[in-house]
Structure formats: structure tokens, C-alpha cells
């Protein structure tokens, strides 16, 4: 499918991406995430996400003003209820739309990082796991020899308190670093 905009036309891309978010079409989406378009699609989706967050901040501020006006006796209970109901209707639609944006971003972020060379998170994640595995291997070796020092025990204790980020997504809880090491190791005989 040929898209009706150029790779540098983010305004038209935003219009079509908005349509895609409201009425998904597999063929259109695949055209938007080709190597030639995925970086632009990612950029536009991030822009849409930022706009959603700004709109949420404004709407929340407006609702606080409505509540303050009600408490001050400026508006009636009915006006407050109408404003809250309108906010809740808007919020439901906005949360659904935001979740679609987040889903699409998650679908393409790895490819964008590959194309832009931004694999620093994955590199740091891998280095952390390798270092933790080396510490765990050191612990096994020292315990077999029975010569653990206070520094060794402190290092091993620290390994049990650190966490390991599973993804960049801050909503996904990290796991214990020791658990990540256990999962990454081949089964012991």
C-alpha cells in the first residue's frame, strides 16, 4: 500500500495515524511500519501521546476548578454533576485511545531502536546480567573452597537486593536480579 504522505510530512502522517488508531487496517499499518516509515510513525505516535498527556493535565485542572467553584457556591450541584459526567465520558474515550497509542508504540519501539542504533538499554541490561552472573559464579566457586571473606558475603548479599529491569516500560515491575540470573543460567547437573 502506498501512503498518501512523504516521510517528512508529519502533519499528514498524524492525520492518517489517527485514522489508523480509530479504525485499524492491517495493510495500512504494515505500510506505516516499513523500514522507510517506522521512525516517522514512531515520532508521530510519541507526539500524539504527548498531546494526550497534555490534554489530560488540562482536563484534570478544569475538573479541579469545577469542584472548587462548587465548594465556593459559584455553581450548582447539577452543574457540577454535569461537568463530572462529561469529564468521565471524555476520560473513558481518552483512556481507550491512549491505550491504542501505547500498544502501537510498543509494537514498533524495538525496530526503531534497531534502525537508529539506540540499543543502549538492551546493552546495559545484558551487561548487568553478565556481571550478576559472574558474581553468582564467584559465590559458587568460593563456597566450594570454603574461603568466603566479609567482602564476598557483602557482595553476595547485595546481589539479592538488586532488581533487574525486564523492559524499558516503567509500568512493568523489575524482577530480583538473583532471579534473573537463575533464569538465564542453564540447568545445573
N, C-alpha and C positions, 0 to 999 in steps of 0.2 A: 504494500500500500504506500502510495506517495502522500506525504503530509503536505498540507497547504501553507507551509511556512518554511522559512530558511533557518538554519541552525543558529543564526544570530538574532532572530526575531522572537524575543521572549514574550512580547505582548500578545502576539497571535498564538504562540505556544501556550500561554497561560489560558487563553480562551478555550482552546481545544483540550487541554489537560483538564480544565474544569468540566467540560462535557464528558470526558472520559471518566472522571470521578463520579459523576452523577449517573451516567449510563455506560457502563463498561462494555468495551468491544475488544475481543482478543486480537483481532487483526490490527486495529488502531494501536493498541497498547504495544504489540510487538514492534510496530514501526517506530514508536516513541522510544523504545529501549535498544535499538540497534547501536552498535559502537559509535556511529556518527551522531546519534541523538541522545544517548543516555545521559551524558554530562549536562546537556541543556535541560532535559526532563528533570533531572535531579535538582538543578539550580532553581527551576521554576517551582517544583514541588516544595522546596525549602522556603521560597518566597511566599507561597500560598500558606504554608504552615505558620510562618511568622505573622502574616496578616490575620490568621485565625486567632493566634495568641493575643495580638494587639486588640482585636475586636472583643475577645473575652474580657480583657482588662477594662475596656471602656464600658461594656455592658454590666460588668460587676460593679463598677463605680456608679453607674446610673442607678442600679438597684439599691445600692447603699444610700444614694441621695433620696430615692423614693421612700425608703424606710425612715430616714431622718426627717423628711418632710411630714410623714405620717405622725411620727412621735412629737413633732413640733406643732401638730394640729393644722398644718397648711393644706393637707389633702385628706380626703375621707377614707374610711376603711374600704369602701367599694373601689375607689381609685387605686389604693394600694394593692388590693387583691387582683384587680385587672392587670396592673403593672407586673406583679409577681407571676401571674398566669402567662402573660405574654413572654416574659423572660424564660420561664420553664419550657414553653413551646419552642422558642428560639434555641435554647440550650440543648434540647434533645436533638434537633436537626444539626446543630453545630458540632455536637459530640460525634454524631454519626459521620459527618463529613470529615472531621478531623481524624477519626479512626481510619477512614479510607486513605487519607493523605499519608498517614503514618505507615499503613500497610504497604502502599506503593513505594514509599521511601525505603522501607526495609527490604523490599524485593530487589532494589537496584543498587543499594549502597555498596555492596561488595564489588560489583562490577565497576562502579565509578572509581572506587579506591584502586582497583587493578589498573584501570586506564590512566589514572592520574598519578599513580605511583605512591599513593598515600596508604601504605600498609604498615604504618608505624605502630598502630595499636596491636595488630597481629604479631609484629616483630617483638614488641615489648612483652606481650602475653607469652609468646613462645620462649623468650629469654628467661622470664620469671619461672616458668615451669621447668626449664632445663636447670636453672640454678637450684630450685627447690628439690629437684630430683637428685642433684649432686649432693645436697645436704643430707637427704634421706639415705643415699648410698654411703655417705661418710658415717652416718649413725650406725648402719648395719655393720660396716667394717670395724668400727671402734668397739661396738658392743661384742663382737665376736672375739676381739683381742682383750676385752675387759679393761681397757685403759682410758675410760672417759674422764675428761677434765671438767672443771666447773664451766669453762668457756664452751665446751662441747654441749653440755647439758643445757646451757642457756640458749645456744643456737638451736637446738632441737625443740626446746620449749617455744621459742619464737616461731618456728615453722608451724606449730599447732595453733597459733593465734592469728596468723595472717590469712587474708582472704584472696581469692583468685577471681578476677572478673571474667565471667563466661562470655559476655558480649559487651559491646560499647553501650548498649541500651541500659540506661541507669535504672529503668524500671525492673530489670531482671536482676535478682539478688545474686551477689557473688557466692561462690562456694568456698569452703575451707580449703586452703592451699594444700594441706596434707591429703585431703580427699581427692583433689585434682591430681596429685602425684600418684596416689594409689590407682586411680582410674587410668592414668597414662602408662603405667608400668605393665609389662607383660606378666601374666600369671607366674607366681613363684612355684618352683617344684619342690 
